[in-house]
Amino acid sequence: MIETTYTVSGMTCEHCARSVTEEVEALDGVTGVTVDLPTGAVTVASQKELGLDDVRAAVEEAGYTLRA
């Protein structure tokens, strides 16, 4: 199991967190997503290494920005 933490900007409420979670969970190999709203941290558990571009695209599909 691999856990990676990303920082996402623009999330302000539980609806925001759910949107990001749903999009990121749809990525192949993802087994769990945890969002910490106050810090914007999104921790992704996966069975394999995820491509940064894939995670960025999922976050953007939800309407938010992945900070590098």
C-alpha angles and dihedrals in degrees: 000000000000123000120196127177122212131182117234123190127208100040112129108156146024091270088058091050092049092050093052092043093052094049095045093044088058091066115106112264098015112136100175146358128205122190125199105196099194093056100027090234115155114190115198124196114201142167092230141021111285123218113245090225090055092051091045091051092050092050091047090049087058088053101255139104128250109217115216 
